[in-house]
Amino acid sequence: MLAENNSFINLGGAILFIRIIGWVIIILGAIYIIGSLGENKEGTGERTKPKEFVIAGLIILLVGMPMAFHHSKPKVAEQHHVTKAERASSSAKKVSSSKASSKRKESQKEKSEVKKVKEKNERENLANYKAALKTVPTKTKGTITSAYVDKDSGVTMVTLSDDALALSSNELKTVVKSAWNAIGNLRSNYTPFSSDNGSTEMYITIEDSAGNKLAHTSLLGSFKYDGE
């Protein structure tokens, strides 16, 4: 700020000097014109050219007047003020842009972290579901001999004991439906799964030990009996 004040003081002194020079030129020009006209009126023996001298004097006046009435200080001050305002505006825009960029990065980082946590939980859900399927034969006392997620299709495969095949058609259908419901409820305890697996793990296929399909999940998610 002190440097700016000193610059204004120096500028003011220079302008004052220019004005003084301008007035001196104006005065000299006026004297020159008056003197030239005076010589012409007195009729001296010298051969003068009053017209040329008057024109020369007017030129001197035209040179001196802009210098005498010089007003650059307000203009310079105004220009400095505008420049300072523009600098402040530019600085504010940079700060605002920096804050917006920082917020965007933080938001993207938060979304990325949330996505990672979600994917981790879904992978753990699927792993826990697969582990729970291994305990099904024990919990059903052998009615279901095996239950697992097929690696290729992602479908939950359930094998029913051959003892159930000795039942009547209606009784077999009831047992198969109970097995299908039990596996479906178990699966619900561990969802959601990751998107690339969730659409296949929702399907359950029940077979006998020979691989004959007894029931499966329809495209609409309902029980579909395949036995006779």
Salt bridges, closest charged atoms under 4 A:
GLU4 OE1 - HIS80 NE2 3.58
GLU122 OE2 - LYS118 NZ 2.61
ASP226 OD2 - HIS216 ND1 2.67
